[in-house]
Amino acid sequence: MTAVADVEDTTRRGGVRALWAGNPWSVVERGLVAARSSSWIVVLSGFFEPVFYLASMGIGLGALVGDVQTSQGVEVSYAAFIAPALLAVSAMNGAIYDSTWNVFFKLNYGKLYEGMLSTSLGPLDVALGEILYALLRGLLYATGFMAIMQLAGLTLSWTAILALPAVLLIAFGFASLGMAVTSYMKTFQHMDWINFALLPMFLFSATFYPIAVYPEWVQQIVMALPLWHGVELVRGLTTGVLSVGLLWHVLYYVVMIAIGLVFTTKRLRALFLG
């Protein structure tokens, strides 16, 4: 019996099986079952926040601002300018909430990952499962907000339908990176750093006004932020301005996803299987 246990432990510590059992959906299913007892008011609050921004600024302030020129040189109404940005923000908020606060509790207080990793699941299963679960929330927010945009006439091209897979990519990027960062945090005070990072991105990533209003050195900083790439990607799709430059935004998120998965997997393995 001891020999068998030693072989199993060796297998867990090295090779592909130590990282991946091919069953991340069991983690997603566990999250959906647990969500039944959660407060849906908290979930809905994340959806209505960008809706309120759109109503107050897009309609109210938009009557004073008039048309705005996008970075692709297209003149659109102010509401049509900020709506795709808020769509990207909606996907970010949904993914970040589940991949940070929920993961932090499960990791440091619920001790759920320790139990999961004592089964056949590997750290990549757990990481990918939690990220996929966070994607569902981001998709829920984005789909609802997209419906509101359609009803308000703010989708200016048929290519707006491509915004849904785009926001899934955005949510995937933020969820993977959010979980990676959270895996290194030890106290609730550390979680304030996430809000400290999200608020400037939300305000300055060409969400409410064109990036051209900034000095050039500020523009370079903004263009390094992940939300700006999401805003530009979704805005290009909803306004129908397709260009090769959109692929750079996609590549940014692909790299972001890869970095997040690698760091999260290594961190979970070090914490529970090292």
C-alpha positions as CSV (number, residue, x, y, z in Angstrom):
1,M,0.0,0.0,0.0
2,T,2.9,2.3,0.8
3,A,4.5,1.6,-2.5
4,V,1.3,2.5,-4.4
5,A,0.9,5.7,-2.4
6,D,4.6,6.6,-3.2
7,V,3.9,6.0,-6.9
8,E,0.8,8.1,-6.9
9,D,2.6,10.9,-5.0
10,T,5.4,10.9,-7.5
11,T,2.9,11.0,-10.4
12,R,1.2,14.0,-8.8
13,R,4.5,15.8,-8.3
14,G,5.8,15.5,-11.8
15,G,4.5,15.2,-15.4
16,V,1.4,16.4,-17.0
17,R,-0.9,14.6,-14.5
18,A,0.5,16.7,-11.7
19,L,-1.0,19.8,-13.4
20,W,-4.0,18.7,-15.4
21,A,-6.6,16.0,-15.0
22,G,-8.8,17.3,-17.9
23,N,-11.8,18.1,-15.6
24,P,-12.1,21.8,-15.0
25,W,-15.9,21.7,-15.5
26,S,-16.3,19.9,-12.1
27,V,-15.0,23.2,-10.5
28,V,-17.5,25.2,-12.6
29,E,-20.3,22.8,-11.6
30,R,-19.4,23.2,-7.9
31,G,-19.5,27.1,-8.3
32,L,-22.9,26.9,-10.0
33,V,-24.3,24.8,-7.2
34,A,-22.9,27.1,-4.6
35,A,-24.3,30.1,-6.4
36,R,-27.9,28.9,-5.8
37,S,-27.6,30.1,-2.2
38,S,-25.9,33.4,-3.0
39,S,-27.6,36.8,-2.9
40,W,-28.7,37.7,-6.5
41,I,-28.9,41.3,-5.4
42,V,-25.1,41.4,-5.3
43,V,-24.9,39.8,-8.7
44,L,-27.4,42.2,-10.2
45,S,-25.6,45.3,-8.7
46,G,-22.6,44.6,-10.9
47,F,-24.9,44.7,-14.0
48,F,-26.7,47.9,-13.2
49,E,-23.6,50.0,-12.5
50,P,-22.6,50.5,-16.2
51,V,-26.3,50.8,-17.1
52,F,-26.6,53.8,-14.8
53,Y,-23.4,55.3,-16.2
54,L,-24.8,55.0,-19.7
55,A,-28.1,56.5,-18.7
56,S,-26.6,59.4,-16.8
57,M,-23.7,60.3,-19.0
58,G,-24.7,59.0,-22.4
59,I,-28.1,60.5,-22.3
60,G,-27.7,63.4,-19.9
61,L,-24.2,64.6,-20.6
62,G,-24.4,63.4,-24.2
63,A,-27.0,66.1,-24.9
64,L,-24.4,68.7,-24.1
65,V,-21.4,67.0,-25.7
66,G,-22.9,66.1,-29.1
67,D,-20.8,63.9,-31.5
68,V,-17.4,62.5,-30.6
69,Q,-14.7,61.2,-32.9
70,T,-13.3,57.7,-32.2
71,S,-9.7,56.8,-32.6
72,Q,-10.6,55.3,-36.0
73,G,-11.8,58.8,-37.1
74,V,-15.6,58.0,-37.1
75,E,-18.0,60.6,-35.7
76,V,-20.6,59.0,-33.4
77,S,-23.0,60.2,-30.7
78,Y,-21.6,60.5,-27.2
79,A,-23.8,57.6,-26.0
80,A,-22.6,55.4,-28.9
81,F,-19.0,56.4,-27.9
82,I,-19.2,55.3,-24.3
83,A,-21.6,52.4,-24.6
84,P,-19.0,49.9,-26.0
85,A,-16.5,51.1,-23.4
86,L,-19.0,50.4,-20.7
87,L,-19.7,47.0,-22.3
88,A,-16.0,46.2,-21.8
89,V,-16.1,47.5,-18.3
90,S,-19.1,45.3,-17.6
91,A,-17.2,42.2,-18.7
92,M,-14.2,43.2,-16.6
93,N,-16.3,43.8,-13.5
94,G,-18.0,40.5,-13.7
95,A,-14.8,38.5,-14.3
96,I,-12.8,40.4,-11.7
97,Y,-15.3,40.0,-8.9
98,D,-15.4,36.2,-9.1
99,S,-11.7,35.8,-9.8
100,T,-10.5,37.9,-6.9
101,W,-12.9,38.2,-3.9
102,N,-14.4,34.7,-4.3
103,V,-11.1,33.1,-5.0
104,F,-9.5,34.9,-2.1
105,F,-12.1,33.5,0.3
106,K,-11.9,30.0,-1.1
107,L,-8.1,30.1,-1.0
108,N,-7.5,31.6,2.5
109,Y,-10.6,30.9,4.5
110,G,-12.7,28.2,2.9
111,K,-9.7,26.0,2.1
112,L,-11.6,24.7,-0.9
113,Y,-8.6,24.4,-3.2
114,E,-6.7,22.3,-0.7
115,G,-9.6,19.8,-0.8
116,M,-9.9,19.9,-4.6
117,L,-6.2,19.3,-5.1
118,S,-6.4,16.3,-2.7
119,T,-8.5,14.6,-5.4
120,S,-7.5,13.8,-9.0
121,L,-7.8,17.5,-10.0
122,G,-4.6,19.3,-10.8
123,P,-3.9,23.0,-10.2
124,L,-4.5,23.8,-13.9
125,D,-8.0,22.2,-13.5
126,V,-8.7,24.4,-10.5
127,A,-7.3,27.5,-12.1
128,L,-9.1,27.0,-15.4
129,G,-12.3,26.0,-13.7
130,E,-12.5,29.1,-11.6
131,I,-11.7,31.3,-14.5
132,L,-14.4,29.7,-16.6
133,Y,-16.9,30.2,-13.8
134,A,-15.8,33.9,-13.7
135,L,-16.3,34.0,-17.4
136,L,-20.0,33.1,-17.0
137,R,-20.5,36.2,-14.8
138,G,-18.8,38.4,-17.3
139,L,-20.8,36.9,-20.1
140,L,-24.1,37.4,-18.2
141,Y,-23.3,41.1,-17.6
142,A,-22.1,41.7,-21.2
143,T,-25.1,40.0,-22.8
144,G,-27.6,42.0,-20.7
145,F,-25.8,45.3,-21.5
146,M,-25.5,44.3,-25.2
147,A,-29.3,43.9,-25.3
148,I,-29.7,47.4,-23.8
149,M,-27.4,48.9,-26.4
150,Q,-29.4,47.2,-29.1
151,L,-32.7,48.6,-27.8
152,A,-31.2,52.0,-27.5
153,G,-29.9,51.9,-31.1
154,L,-26.2,52.2,-30.0
155,T,-25.0,49.3,-32.1
156,L,-24.0,51.0,-35.3
157,S,-23.0,47.9,-37.4
158,W,-23.8,44.2,-37.9
159,T,-20.3,43.5,-36.7
160,A,-21.5,44.4,-33.2
161,I,-22.4,40.7,-32.8
162,L,-18.7,40.0,-32.7
163,A,-18.5,42.1,-29.6
164,L,-19.9,39.1,-27.5
165,P,-16.9,36.8,-28.2
166,A,-14.7,39.9,-27.8
167,V,-16.0,40.6,-24.3
168,L,-15.6,36.9,-23.5
169,L,-11.9,37.3,-24.4
170,I,-11.7,40.4,-22.2
171,A,-13.4,38.6,-19.3
172,F,-11.0,35.7,-19.7
173,G,-8.0,38.0,-19.6
174,F,-9.1,39.8,-16.5
175,A,-10.2,36.6,-14.7
176,S,-6.9,34.8,-15.4
177,L,-4.8,37.7,-14.3
178,G,-7.0,38.5,-11.4
179,M,-6.8,35.0,-10.0
180,A,-3.0,35.0,-10.5
181,V,-2.7,38.2,-8.4
182,T,-5.1,37.0,-5.8
183,S,-3.2,33.8,-5.2
184,Y,-0.4,35.9,-3.8
185,M,-2.5,37.9,-1.4
186,K,-2.8,37.1,2.3
187,T,-5.1,39.6,3.9
188,F,-8.3,41.5,3.0
189,Q,-6.3,44.7,3.1
190,H,-4.3,43.4,0.1
191,M,-7.6,43.2,-1.9
192,D,-7.8,47.0,-1.8
193,W,-4.9,47.0,-4.3
194,I,-7.3,45.5,-6.9
195,N,-9.8,48.4,-6.5
196,F,-6.8,50.8,-6.6
197,A,-5.8,49.4,-10.0
198,L,-9.3,49.1,-11.5
199,L,-10.5,52.6,-10.8
200,P,-7.8,54.5,-12.8
201,M,-8.3,52.0,-15.6
202,F,-12.0,52.6,-15.6
203,L,-11.7,56.4,-15.6
204,F,-8.7,56.9,-18.0
205,S,-8.9,54.1,-20.6
206,A,-10.7,56.2,-23.2
207,T,-14.0,55.2,-21.5
208,F,-15.6,58.6,-21.4
209,Y,-13.5,60.7,-23.8
210,P,-11.0,60.1,-26.6
211,I,-7.5,59.2,-25.7
212,A,-6.3,62.1,-27.8
213,V,-7.2,64.6,-25.0
214,Y,-4.2,63.4,-23.0
215,P,-0.6,64.5,-23.4
216,E,1.4,62.0,-25.5
217,W,3.3,60.5,-22.5
218,V,0.0,59.9,-20.7
219,Q,-1.4,58.2,-23.9
220,Q,1.5,55.7,-23.8
221,I,0.7,54.8,-20.2
222,V,-3.0,54.4,-21.0
223,M,-2.3,52.2,-24.0
224,A,-0.4,49.8,-21.8
225,L,-3.5,49.2,-19.7
226,P,-5.5,46.1,-20.5
227,L,-8.9,47.8,-20.3
228,W,-7.9,50.3,-23.1
229,H,-7.3,47.4,-25.4
230,G,-10.7,46.0,-24.6
231,V,-12.4,49.3,-25.0
232,E,-10.8,49.9,-28.5
233,L,-11.6,46.3,-29.6
234,V,-15.3,46.5,-28.6
235,R,-15.7,50.1,-29.9
236,G,-14.2,49.1,-33.3
237,L,-16.7,46.2,-33.5
238,T,-19.8,48.1,-32.5
239,T,-19.1,51.0,-34.8
240,G,-18.2,48.7,-37.7
241,V,-14.6,50.0,-38.2
242,L,-12.6,46.8,-38.7
243,S,-8.9,47.0,-39.1
244,V,-5.8,44.9,-38.7
245,G,-5.0,46.9,-35.6
246,L,-7.8,45.1,-33.8
247,L,-5.8,41.9,-33.9
248,W,-3.1,43.6,-31.7
249,H,-5.8,44.0,-29.0
250,V,-6.8,40.3,-29.4
251,L,-3.1,39.3,-29.1
252,Y,-2.7,41.5,-25.9
253,Y,-5.5,39.5,-24.2
254,V,-4.1,36.1,-25.4
255,V,-0.8,36.9,-23.8
256,M,-2.6,38.2,-20.7
257,I,-4.5,34.9,-20.4
258,A,-1.4,32.8,-20.9
259,I,0.5,34.8,-18.2
260,G,-2.4,34.5,-15.8
261,L,-2.8,30.7,-16.2
262,V,0.9,30.0,-15.9
263,F,1.3,32.1,-12.7
264,T,-2.0,30.8,-11.1
265,T,-1.1,27.1,-11.9
266,K,2.4,27.5,-10.5
267,R,1.2,29.3,-7.4
268,L,-1.5,26.7,-6.6
269,R,1.0,23.9,-7.1
270,A,3.5,25.6,-4.8
271,L,0.9,26.2,-2.1
272,F,-0.7,22.7,-2.0
273,L,1.5,20.3,-3.9
274,G,5.0,21.6,-3.3
